[in-house]
Amino acid sequence: MDWKNLPGGGGGIEDRRGGGGVPGGGIAVGGVGGLIIALIAMFFGIDPGAILGGGDGAQTQPPSQSQPQAQGQEGAATDEDYQFMDRLLTSTNQVWGNVFQQAGRTYTPARLVLYTRGTQGGCGVASSASGPFYCPLDNKVYIDTNFFAMMDRQLGGGGDFAYSYVIAHEVGHHVQNELGIADQVERKQRSARTEAEANSYSVRLELQADCFAGVWGNRVEEQASITQADIQEAVSTAQAIGDDNLQRQQAGRVVPDSFTHGSSQQRAKWFTTGFKTGDPNKCDTFNQNYNQL
Ligand SMILES: [Zn+2]
């Protein structure tokens, strides 16, 4: 993958790295593997119930009193991390802007907050342990730049396109928000009769975000010189963060009713569907029999 061929400079990045952060926010990094993996599973993207309800401790810590760079700086940094995020955000926003325009709809670009340790956001405090997530309340993707190094260690593999998949997945949640899908899912979850039913909506939402990430990959395949090896990288990541794989690692057993993001096989399948077709209409995970997702 040659991400430097992607367009950059589209704006929307807030650089809060090196800010005051949240006390103790960084302690989990490099620490207990199982914990990190659990948190990756939980926060690898939006979990509307958990985030809006402030369900997890990592999200509800009190904010730091001193955050000198809380407002962030835009367009200041020239380091590789920043350049990478800038191009990924610009490119994903551009692709989805085009898709929306062709459908006669308006697209408001997603924004992205780069931080280290912790930062205050529209959905509460983001900490290093949160993993990347999208906050539908302020339309921002939150990423701790150390996450990718953690991904390499914990998930046994990284690479530019694996990282790109992560960001494109989060922007996929923004697209769902723009389309009103996230709201509908939240309403359905509230009226769900069982936890398994509520979880099933979450799985559909997550698999659709995977598919949307694939759509983006399709649209930049030539521009970013994406190779078969790159695609394999993303598919491996999608498999590594499948609920079955994470549960097997954490608890030694798999409980499908408790899935919130989908199995390894499902995540790989939907990313691939998006990548092969480049067609967001093929990402309709909501009108499929749940057992056949
Ligand atoms: Zn997600």
Residues whose N, C-alpha, C, O or C-beta is under 5 A from the ligand:
A	BS01	ZN	F44 G45 I46 E206 A209
